[in-house]
Amino acid sequence: MEEKANEYDVPKKEGSVWPNDICPAYTPRQDAIPSIRGCWYCQYADFHLKEERVLEVGICKWPEKILK
């Protein structure tokens, strides 16, 4: 069963975000899939993608870009 995306009116700065959450500050990373939008592909979300273990729930670091 696919989870429904949460849409936020403002970024959840320093708040927890799930991969398919989205807000108006969404800015895709260079490696993002164009047809899929969500925090997982956002430059402001920190899912520890460069670490050995990625996080299931990330942290919104808006307006600080984590990955470009």
C-alpha positions in Angstrom: 0.0 0.0 0.0 1.5 3.4 -1.1 1.6 6.1 1.6 -0.2 9.3 0.8 2.1 12.4 0.5 1.7 15.2 3.0 1.7 18.6 1.5 2.8 21.5 3.7 2.0 25.2 3.2 5.5 26.1 4.5 8.8 24.2 5.0 9.0 22.2 8.2 12.3 23.8 9.1 14.1 21.5 11.6 11.1 19.2 11.5 10.8 15.6 10.5 9.9 14.9 6.9 9.0 11.6 5.1 10.4 10.9 1.6 7.1 11.7 -0.2 6.3 14.8 1.8 6.4 18.1 -0.2 6.2 21.9 0.4 6.5 25.1 -1.7 10.3 25.2 -1.0 10.9 21.9 -2.9 14.1 22.2 -4.9 15.1 19.1 -6.7 18.7 17.7 -6.3 20.7 17.2 -9.5 20.0 13.4 -9.4 16.3 13.8 -8.8 13.8 12.0 -11.0 11.8 14.7 -12.7 8.5 12.9 -12.6 8.7 12.3 -8.8 8.6 15.1 -6.3 9.0 14.9 -2.6 11.4 15.6 0.3 13.6 12.5 -0.7 14.7 14.4 -3.8 14.8 17.9 -2.2 18.1 19.8 -1.7 17.0 20.9 1.7 16.1 17.5 3.2 18.7 15.6 5.2 18.3 11.9 5.0 22.0 11.2 5.6 22.3 10.1 2.0 26.1 10.3 2.1 26.3 8.1 5.2 26.5 4.3 5.5 22.9 4.2 6.6 20.3 6.5 5.3 17.4 7.7 7.5 13.8 6.6 6.9 12.6 10.0 8.2 14.7 13.1 7.3 15.0 16.6 8.7 14.2 19.7 6.8 17.2 22.0 6.8 15.5 24.8 4.7 17.0 27.3 3.8 20.4 25.5 4.1 21.0 23.2 1.1 22.3 19.8 2.0 22.8 18.2 -1.4 22.8 19.9 -4.8 
